[in-house]
Amino acid sequence: MTSNSRIQILRRKAAQRQGGQCYYCHFPMWESDPGVFSARFALSRRAALHFRCTAEHLKARCDGGRDIAENIVAACQFCNGNRHRKKLPKDAASYANFVRSRLQQGRWHPVKLKHQTSQKPPESPGAR
């Protein structure tokens, strides 16, 4: 099995474990069809790209993190991309706190979802 296909499988399992919500912002994500997501939340296809499900390494590979279930969570494109914009990105726990703080201030996602449902936060990989 190639590394990419292994990561795809781990991403799908993480997304299922997290109830389809981003590990950081807890917004819903889409995996295969942005059109359905766009229609459901009254977004343009371009805006829906922010909510594409990506695999996020809690401990980056460059820091010794591995492609294993305990190290892979599902994160929306917006959160994942913003975490890694800095030269020295925050660790996953610090970044999650940062995102929650910004969400409380209404200053995180540039796109607002019209019909977002309130669900419990997703479970962490090691919290079983």
Long-range contacts (C-beta under 8 A, 24 or more apart in sequence): 3-67, 6-67, 7-55, 7-67, 7-72, 8-55, 10-55, 10-67, 10-68, 10-69, 10-72, 11-53, 11-54, 11-55, 11-72, 11-74, 13-69, 14-55, 14-69, 14-72, 14-73, 14-74, 14-125, 15-53, 15-74, 17-122, 17-123, 17-125, 18-73, 18-74, 18-122, 18-123, 19-119, 19-120, 19-122, 20-53, 21-119, 21-121, 21-122, 22-51, 22-74, 22-75, 22-76, 22-79, 22-122, 23-56, 23-73, 23-74, 23-75, 23-79, 23-92, 23-96, 23-122, 24-75, 24-76, 24-79, 24-83, 24-95, 24-96, 24-99, 25-76, 25-78, 25-79, 25-99, 25-103, 25-108, 25-109, 26-119, 26-121, 26-122, 27-51, 27-76, 27-109, 27-113, 27-116, 28-113, 28-116, 28-117, 29-53, 29-74, 29-76, 40-115, 41-113, 41-114, 41-115, 41-116, 42-114, 42-115, 43-111, 43-113, 47-111, 49-77, 50-76, 50-77, 50-78, 50-109, 50-110, 50-111, 51-76, 51-77, 51-78, 51-111, 51-113, 52-76, 52-77, 54-80, 56-80, 56-83, 56-92, 58-92, 58-125, 59-91, 59-92, 60-89, 69-125, 70-125, 70-126, 71-125, 72-125, 73-122, 73-124, 73-125, 78-109, 78-110
